[in-house]
Amino acid sequence: MLQPWVRPSSRLVPVLLAMTVWLAHFLNFRHFGLYHDDYYFVSLSLEKTGAEMAKRIGTALIQWPQGRPIGFSITFLLSFIGDHLGGIPAIYLLACSLITLNTILFYQLLRRQHAEFFALTGGLAFALFPADTTKIFLTHGFCLQSALTFLILASLLYLSDRRVLAYIAIAGSLLAYESVFTVFFAVPLLRASWNRRLIKELAFHSAILLVMMVMAVLIRSLGGEGGDTRVAGTLSAFISGGIPAKIVAALVMGPCVSLFLFLYGPMKYLISWSPGIWMMAATFALILGFWLARTPLEQSAHRVYPLAVQSRWLTLKADLSLPEADVRLLQLLLTSLILLSLGYVLSFTHFPPTIVRGIRTSTHLAATFGGSMFFAALCTLLVSIADRYRQKGMLTSVLACYLALVLGYHQVIQLDMRQNWQNQRQFWQAVIQLCPDLMDGTTILVEREELPETLFVSTHSTFDRGLLQQIFRFPPTWRQPPQLFTARKNWPQLDLKLQGDRFIWRDPYWSWLAPDGMPLPPGKIIGLGMVNGQLTRLTTPIVLANQQLPLQQLKSTSPPAWDRGTLYEILIETN
């Protein structure tokens, strides 16, 4: 029996979990910027007045964009608050606070299920969950993580028999990011007693959740956004049989991939670790090893389970004796697998759920709940068995080293995000320097293949086309403000077609925006490409079928005189 003075206090566990979230995801927060969806959700919330933000949130609550009015509103609001507190760094601190809150709430949920060791390992797994590499993205840190907040709160309320409040909370999850909602179907299984009463409870519980889903679909299809056409398309595909097959496949593929990523991610990038990451991981492993070794396991009496096999010629009887704590862990292990699978019910929108890195790993978001619980149950069961053979210290040391590897993996992701933001700033600074002559109708085409890229998030996205309008405030009289598109290398030969006297550019990457292609106005096209590692402005006219498409000629190198927009300071100004 450990003496009280060598047991870490459970009151300090939230501090440990907060430190883990901070080190894993936000240690480099001052060097992070905006990525992908952030250029809509976050940047358009910067430098806004309270009245403007209230109007934006009100519009989201009325129109239900993407069926996620709560998720959109939370993202707008927290971005607005963070901007007024201290700009982009303060917004990241708010995202860190929300993820930390989720981690601590999840830890509290697990404490109700089993001993302290189970709750602690589950909380650490939740904070470090390696399958989802998008926690750093602000939009994901607000919109998606808030859905997890509602799920965990709903679970705590439900298991406390406050069911009305639980269903109100889970409705918030449905309207924040719907893929998390389906996990709640299996939350009644977290009750210790599995009996006929639980079957009735599950049936009633599922009926309520199905009604909520149907109501949300009806509202999306009949109202909001003028009627969400994607809902009709999804229902049509469901009826035709395409979606059910994907759902069944995802229930198997998703859990396999997310559990595989517990090993793949941390091990794959070991070779890229810097000495600083190794030192941090070693220190974390030492602290965690001490903590886990001194965290108590649940002690319980043995329970006897009679077993019998009977046939016409032979009858075998035996008694199986197991500690009740282990039986509960096996129960939690099975429940967590069900919770994990349910996290992929709605992943047919990003099928198959096999992404291992990048922004699309958000498809594993809902798996964080069940996957972390599975990790906790498995580790606690193994350590409990080892403890009976006086090998707890050895196994907790291995566990601490593994979790330190996952922490190091997230350091690699952080450094990748730093580099990505640096790439973005260098790119847009070069664009502004090379294109001081922007005018009404200017279209910039940039060959994308040789642009600097990073592993865990693309430097460029479809949001690039509208960023010039956030960098500068162009004259309101301009009918078509300048836009920037990334294009394939040798795009004039590959994607440019002549229709009559019009040049039509058709790039597969942009087919969602212009299925029939985009007409390129003569004299208003600027071509940019990488030459000897430097972004360079192309000057040679484009000739197609003996017809010439003149490029916009650079007449002045003077800096642009337009008013600076919201993004000028963070993208263009040098630190």
C-alpha positions in Angstrom: 0.0 0.0 0.0 1.4 3.4 -1.0 1.7 5.9 1.7 -0.3 9.1 1.1 2.7 11.3 0.7 4.0 9.3 -2.3 0.6 9.4 -4.1 0.0 12.2 -6.5 -3.1 14.1 -5.4 -6.0 13.8 -7.8 -6.4 17.5 -7.4 -3.2 18.0 -9.4 -4.4 15.8 -12.3 -6.2 18.8 -14.1 -2.9 20.6 -13.9 -1.1 17.7 -15.5 -3.7 17.4 -18.2 -3.6 21.2 -18.9 0.2 21.0 -19.1 -0.1 18.1 -21.6 -2.5 20.0 -23.8 -0.3 23.1 -23.7 2.9 21.2 -24.6 1.3 19.0 -27.2 -0.7 21.6 -29.2 0.1 25.2 -28.2 3.7 25.5 -27.1 4.4 27.4 -30.3 1.1 29.4 -30.3 2.9 32.8 -31.0 4.2 31.4 -34.3 0.8 30.1 -35.5 -1.4 31.9 -38.0 -4.5 31.1 -40.0 -5.1 28.0 -42.1 -7.8 26.9 -44.5 -11.3 27.5 -43.0 -9.8 30.0 -40.6 -9.9 32.5 -43.5 -13.7 32.5 -43.3 -14.5 31.7 -39.7 -11.7 33.6 -37.9 -10.4 36.3 -40.2 -13.9 37.7 -41.0 -14.4 38.0 -37.3 -11.4 40.3 -36.8 -11.7 44.0 -36.2 -15.5 43.8 -36.0 -17.7 45.9 -33.7 -20.0 44.3 -31.2 -23.0 45.1 -33.4 -21.4 43.6 -36.5 -20.6 40.4 -34.6 -24.1 40.2 -33.2 -25.5 40.5 -36.7 -23.1 37.7 -38.0 -24.1 35.4 -35.2 -27.8 36.2 -35.6 -27.5 35.3 -39.3 -25.9 32.0 -38.5 -28.6 31.1 -36.0 -31.3 31.9 -38.4 -29.9 30.5 -41.7 -28.3 27.3 -40.2 -25.2 27.3 -42.5 -24.2 23.6 -43.1 -26.7 22.7 -40.4 -24.2 23.9 -37.7 -25.6 27.2 -36.3 -24.1 26.6 -32.9 -20.7 25.6 -34.1 -20.5 28.6 -36.4 -21.7 31.0 -33.8 -19.3 29.7 -31.1 -16.4 30.1 -33.6 -17.4 33.6 -34.6 -17.9 34.7 -31.0 -14.6 33.2 -29.6 -12.6 34.6 -32.5 -14.2 38.0 -31.9 -13.4 37.9 -28.1 -9.9 36.7 -28.7 -9.2 39.4 -31.2 -10.2 42.1 -28.7 -8.2 40.5 -26.0 -4.9 40.3 -27.9 -5.3 39.3 -31.6 -4.4 35.9 -33.1 -2.3 34.7 -30.1 -5.2 35.4 -27.7 -7.5 33.5 -30.0 -5.2 30.5 -29.7 -5.2 30.8 -26.0 -9.0 30.5 -26.0 -8.8 27.4 -28.2 -6.3 25.9 -25.8 -8.7 26.7 -22.9 -11.6 24.9 -24.7 -9.5 21.8 -25.5 -8.2 21.7 -21.9 -11.8 22.0 -20.6 -12.8 19.0 -22.8 -9.9 17.0 -21.5 -10.7 17.7 -17.8 -14.4 17.0 -18.3 -13.5 13.7 -20.0 -11.3 12.8 -17.1 -14.1 13.6 -14.7 -16.4 11.3 -16.7 -14.0 8.4 -16.5 -13.5 8.9 -12.8 -17.2 7.9 -12.4 -16.5 4.7 -14.3 -13.4 3.2 -12.6 -10.4 3.9 -10.5 -8.1 7.0 -10.8 -5.6 5.1 -13.0 -8.2 4.5 -15.6 -9.4 8.2 -15.6 -5.8 9.5 -15.8 -4.7 7.4 -18.7 -8.0 8.2 -20.5 -7.5 11.9 -20.0 -4.0 11.7 -21.3 -5.1 9.7 -24.3 -7.8 12.3 -25.0 -5.3 15.2 -24.8 -2.8 13.4 -27.1 -5.2 11.4 -29.3 -3.0 10.9 -32.4 -5.5 10.1 -35.1 -6.9 13.7 -35.2 -4.1 16.1 -36.1 -6.3 19.2 -36.4 -6.7 20.4 -32.8 -4.3 23.3 -33.6 -6.6 24.8 -36.3 -8.7 27.5 -34.8 -11.8 26.6 -36.6 -11.5 23.0 -35.5 -10.5 24.1 -32.0 -13.8 26.0 -31.7 -16.4 24.5 -33.9 -15.4 20.8 -33.7 -14.2 20.8 -30.1 -17.3 22.6 -28.9 -19.3 19.6 -30.2 -17.1 17.3 -28.0 -17.8 19.7 -25.1 -21.6 19.2 -25.6 -21.1 15.4 -25.9 -19.1 15.1 -22.7 -21.5 17.4 -20.8 -24.5 15.4 -22.0 -22.8 12.2 -20.9 -22.1 13.5 -17.5 -25.7 14.8 -17.1 -27.2 11.6 -18.5 -25.3 9.3 -16.1 -26.3 11.7 -13.3 -30.0 11.0 -14.3 -30.5 14.6 -15.4 -31.8 13.5 -18.8 -33.7 16.6 -19.9 -30.5 18.6 -19.5 -28.6 15.9 -21.2 -30.7 15.9 -24.3 -30.5 19.7 -24.4 -26.7 19.5 -24.3 -26.5 16.8 -27.0 -28.7 18.9 -29.2 -25.9 21.5 -29.0 -23.5 18.8 -30.3 -25.9 18.0 -33.2 -26.0 21.7 -34.2 -22.2 22.3 -33.7 -20.7 19.3 -35.6 -23.0 16.4 -36.2 -20.6 13.5 -36.5 -20.1 13.6 -32.7 -23.8 13.3 -32.0 -24.1 9.6 -32.9 -21.6 8.6 -30.1 -24.3 9.5 -27.6 -26.4 6.6 -28.7 -24.2 4.2 -26.7 -23.7 6.3 -23.5 -26.3 4.3 -21.5 -23.9 1.3 -21.8 -21.6 3.2 -19.5 -23.9 2.1 -16.6 -22.4 -0.6 -14.6 -25.5 -2.8 -14.5 -26.4 -4.4 -17.8 -29.9 -6.0 -17.6 -33.3 -6.0 -19.2 -34.0 -2.5 -17.9 -31.0 -1.2 -19.8 -32.3 -2.7 -23.0 -35.6 -0.7 -22.6 -33.6 2.4 -21.7 -31.4 2.1 -24.8 -34.5 1.7 -27.0 -36.2 4.8 -25.5 -32.9 6.7 -25.6 -32.3 5.8 -29.3 -35.8 6.8 -30.2 -35.4 10.3 -28.8 -32.1 10.8 -30.6 -33.5 9.6 -33.9 -36.4 12.1 -33.6 -33.8 14.8 -32.9 -31.8 13.8 -36.0 -35.0 13.8 -38.2 -36.0 17.2 -37.0 -32.6 18.6 -37.7 -32.7 17.2 -41.3 -36.2 18.6 -41.9 -35.2 22.0 -40.7 -32.1 21.9 -42.9 -34.0 20.8 -46.0 -37.0 23.1 -45.5 -35.4 26.2 -44.0 -32.1 27.8 -43.5 -29.8 28.5 -46.5 -33.0 28.6 -48.6 -33.2 24.8 -48.3 -29.9 22.9 -48.1 -29.7 21.1 -51.4 -27.0 18.8 -50.0 -29.5 17.2 -47.7 -31.7 16.2 -50.6 -28.7 14.7 -52.4 -27.7 12.8 -49.3 -31.3 11.4 -48.8 -31.4 10.4 -52.5 -28.1 8.6 -52.1 -29.3 6.9 -48.9 -32.4 5.6 -50.6 -30.5 4.4 -53.6 -28.3 2.3 -51.3 -24.9 4.0 -51.6 -24.7 5.5 -48.2 -25.8 2.4 -46.1 -22.9 0.4 -47.6 -20.5 3.2 -46.7 -21.8 3.4 -43.2 -21.3 -0.3 -42.6 -17.8 -0.1 -44.0 -16.9 3.0 -42.0 -18.0 1.3 -38.7 -15.2 -1.2 -39.3 -12.6 0.8 -41.2 -12.7 3.9 -39.0 -11.9 2.2 -35.7 -9.2 0.1 -37.3 -7.5 3.2 -38.7 -7.8 5.3 -35.6 -6.4 2.5 -33.4 -3.6 1.9 -35.9 -2.7 5.6 -35.7 -1.9 5.2 -32.0 1.3 3.6 -33.3 1.8 4.8 -36.9 2.0 8.6 -36.2 4.3 8.6 -33.2 6.7 6.1 -34.7 6.8 7.4 -38.3 8.3 10.8 -37.5 10.8 9.9 -34.9 13.6 10.4 -37.3 12.7 14.1 -37.7 12.9 14.9 -34.0 15.2 17.7 -32.9 17.3 17.4 -29.7 14.8 19.8 -28.1 11.9 17.4 -28.7 13.9 14.5 -27.4 14.7 16.4 -24.2 11.0 17.4 -23.7 9.8 13.9 -24.3 12.4 12.4 -21.9 11.3 14.9 -19.2 7.7 14.2 -19.8 8.3 10.5 -19.6 10.1 10.8 -16.3 7.3 12.9 -14.7 4.6 10.7 -16.1 6.3 7.5 -15.1 6.6 8.6 -11.5 2.9 9.8 -11.6 1.5 6.6 -13.1 3.5 4.3 -10.9 2.0 5.9 -7.9 -1.5 6.3 -9.1 -3.7 3.6 -7.3 -5.6 0.9 -9.1 -9.0 -0.3 -8.0 -8.9 -3.1 -5.5 -11.9 -5.4 -5.5 -13.1 -8.8 -4.4 -13.2 -11.7 -6.8 -16.4 -12.7 -8.3 -17.1 -16.3 -9.3 -18.7 -17.0 -12.7 -20.0 -20.6 -13.1 -19.3 -22.1 -16.5 -20.8 -25.2 -17.9 -20.6 -27.2 -21.2 -23.1 -30.0 -21.6 -23.8 -32.5 -24.3 -25.4 -36.0 -24.5 -22.2 -37.8 -23.5 -20.3 -35.2 -21.5 -20.8 -32.5 -18.9 -18.1 -30.0 -18.0 -18.4 -27.6 -15.2 -16.0 -25.0 -13.9 -15.9 -21.8 -11.9 -14.1 -18.7 -13.3 -12.9 -16.3 -10.6 -12.2 -12.7 -11.7 -11.7 -9.5 -9.8 -14.8 -7.4 -10.1 -12.6 -4.4 -11.2 -11.4 -6.5 -14.2 -14.9 -7.5 -15.1 -15.8 -3.8 -15.2 -12.8 -3.0 -17.3 -13.8 -5.7 -19.8 -17.3 -4.2 -19.9 -15.8 -0.7 -20.5 -13.5 -2.2 -23.2 -16.5 -3.5 -25.1 -18.5 -0.3 -24.6 -15.6 1.8 -25.8 -15.4 -0.2 -29.0 -19.0 0.5 -29.6 -18.6 4.2 -28.9 -15.6 4.2 -31.2 -17.5 2.7 -34.1 -20.4 5.0 -33.6 -18.0 7.9 -34.1 -17.9 7.0 -37.8 -21.6 6.6 -38.6 -21.7 10.0 -40.4 -18.2 9.7 -42.0 -19.7 8.8 -45.3 -19.4 12.5 -46.3 -15.6 12.0 -46.2 -15.4 8.3 -47.1 -13.3 6.3 -46.6 -12.2 7.3 -43.1 -8.7 6.3 -43.7 -6.9 9.7 -43.6 -3.7 9.5 -41.6 -2.5 13.1 -41.6 -3.7 16.6 -42.6 -6.8 18.6 -42.2 -9.0 15.6 -43.2 -8.1 13.7 -40.1 -10.9 15.6 -38.5 -12.9 12.6 -39.7 -11.5 10.9 -36.6 -12.8 13.7 -34.2 -15.7 11.7 -32.9 -13.5 8.7 -32.4 -11.6 10.7 -29.7 -14.3 9.8 -27.1 -14.4 6.1 -27.6 -10.8 5.7 -28.7 -9.4 7.4 -25.6 -11.7 5.3 -23.4 -10.6 2.1 -25.1 -6.9 3.1 -24.6 -7.6 3.7 -20.9 -9.5 0.4 -20.4 -6.8 -1.6 -22.2 -3.9 0.0 -20.4 -5.6 -0.2 -17.0 -6.4 -3.9 -17.5 -2.8 -4.7 -18.5 -1.3 -2.7 -15.6 -3.7 -4.4 -13.2 -2.6 -7.8 -14.3 1.1 -6.7 -14.1 0.5 -5.4 -10.6 -0.5 -8.9 -9.4 3.0 -10.0 -10.5 4.7 -7.0 -9.0 5.5 -5.6 -12.4 3.4 -2.4 -12.3 6.4 -0.1 -12.3 7.8 -1.7 -15.5 4.5 -1.5 -17.4 3.8 2.1 -16.3 7.3 3.1 -17.4 6.6 1.6 -20.9 3.2 3.5 -20.9 4.9 6.8 -19.9 7.5 6.4 -22.7 4.8 5.7 -25.2 2.8 8.8 -24.2 6.0 10.8 -24.4 6.4 9.6 -28.0 2.9 10.8 -28.8 3.8 14.2 -27.2 6.9 14.4 -29.5 4.7 13.5 -32.5 2.6 16.6 -31.7 5.7 18.7 -31.5 6.5 17.7 -35.1 3.0 18.8 -36.1 3.4 22.2 -34.3 6.7 22.8 -36.1 5.0 22.0 -39.3 2.3 24.5 -38.6 5.0 27.1 -37.8 6.6 26.5 -41.1 3.3 26.6 -43.0 2.5 30.0 -41.6 6.0 31.2 -42.6 5.4 29.9 -46.1 2.1 31.7 -46.3 3.5 35.0 -45.2 6.4 34.7 -47.6 4.1 33.8 -50.5 1.7 36.7 -50.0 4.5 39.2 -49.4 6.0 38.1 -52.7 2.6 38.4 -54.5 2.1 41.9 -53.2 5.6 42.9 -54.3 5.2 41.4 -57.7 1.7 42.7 -58.3 1.4 46.3 -57.2 -0.7 47.0 -60.3 -3.9 45.2 -59.3 -7.0 46.6 -60.8 -10.7 45.8 -61.3 -11.0 42.4 -62.9 -7.4 41.3 -62.4 -6.9 37.5 -62.1 -3.7 36.0 -60.8 -2.8 32.5 -61.7 0.0 30.9 -59.7 1.6 27.6 -60.7 1.2 25.5 -57.5 3.4 22.4 -58.0 6.7 24.0 -57.0 5.4 26.2 -54.2 6.8 25.3 -50.7 4.5 22.8 -48.9 4.2 21.2 -45.5 3.1 17.7 -44.4 0.1 18.3 -42.0 -1.6 21.2 -43.7 -1.5 22.5 -47.2 -0.1 26.0 -47.6 -2.7 26.9 -50.2 -6.4 26.2 -50.3 -9.5 27.3 -52.1 -9.7 30.3 -49.7 -6.7 31.8 -51.5 -8.9 33.3 -54.2 -10.5 35.8 -51.8 -7.6 36.8 -49.6 -6.6 39.8 -51.6 -9.9 41.4 -50.6 -9.0 40.8 -47.0 -5.4 42.2 -47.4 -6.6 45.4 -49.1 -9.8 47.4 -49.1 -10.3 47.9 -52.8 -12.6 50.7 -54.1 -16.2 49.8 -53.6 -16.9 50.8 -57.3 -14.9 47.9 -58.5 -17.2 45.2 -59.9 -14.8 42.3 -59.8 -12.0 42.7 -57.2 -8.7 40.9 -57.9 -8.6 37.2 -57.3 -5.8 34.7 -57.0 -6.0 31.0 -58.1 -3.4 28.3 -57.9 -3.0 26.5 -61.3 -1.2 23.4 -62.6 2.3 23.8 -64.0 2.1 24.5 -67.7 -1.5 25.5 -67.3 -1.7 27.3 -70.7 -1.0 24.0 -72.5 -3.0 21.8 -70.2 -6.1 23.7 -69.1 -6.6 26.6 -71.5 -9.1 26.3 -74.3 -10.3 28.6 -77.0 -14.0 29.0 -77.4 -14.7 31.5 -80.3 -12.6 34.5 -79.3 -12.7 33.7 -75.6 -9.9 32.0 -73.6 -11.5 29.5 -71.1 -9.4 28.2 -68.2 -10.6 24.9 -66.8 -8.6 23.4 -63.9 -10.0 20.2 -62.2 -9.1 21.7 -58.8 -11.5 24.5 -59.3 -14.3 22.6 -61.1 -16.6 23.0 -58.1 -16.5 26.7 -58.6 -16.7 26.9 -62.4 -17.7 23.5 -63.9 -17.6 25.0 -67.4 -14.4 26.9 -66.8 -13.5 30.5 -66.2 -13.1 33.1 -69.0 -9.8 34.9 -68.8 -10.1 38.6 -69.8 -7.3 39.7 -72.1 -4.8 42.2 -70.5 -6.0 41.4 -66.9 -4.2 38.1 -66.3 -1.1 38.0 -64.2 0.9 34.7 -64.3 3.3 33.8 -61.4 5.6 30.8 -61.1 8.6 29.5 -59.3 12.0 30.2 -61.1 15.1 29.1 -59.3 13.3 28.9 -56.0 11.8 32.4 -56.3 8.3 33.5 -57.1 8.5 35.3 -60.4 6.1 37.2 -62.6 5.7 35.8 -66.1 5.9 38.3 -69.0 5.6 36.2 -72.2 2.2 36.4 -73.8 0.2 33.2 -74.1 -0.5 32.0 -77.7 -3.2 29.4 -78.4 -4.3 28.4 -81.9 -2.5 31.4 -83.3 -4.5 33.7 -81.0 -2.7 35.7 -78.3 -3.8 36.2 -74.7 -1.9 39.3 -73.6 -0.9 39.4 -69.9 -1.4 42.4 -67.7 1.7 44.6 -68.2 3.5 46.0 -65.1 3.4 49.8 -65.5 4.3 50.9 -62.0 6.4 49.4 -59.2 5.1 51.8 -56.6 3.6 50.2 -53.5 -0.2 49.8 -53.7 -2.1 52.9 -52.4 -5.2 51.1 -51.2 -6.3 51.0 -47.6 -5.0 48.1 -45.6 -7.5 45.3 -44.8 -7.8 43.0 -41.9 -5.1 40.5 -43.0 -2.4 43.1 -44.1 -0.8 43.3 -40.6 -0.5 39.6 -40.0 0.3 38.4 -43.5 2.3 41.3 -45.1 3.9 43.4 -42.4 7.3 42.0 -41.3 7.7 41.3 -37.6 
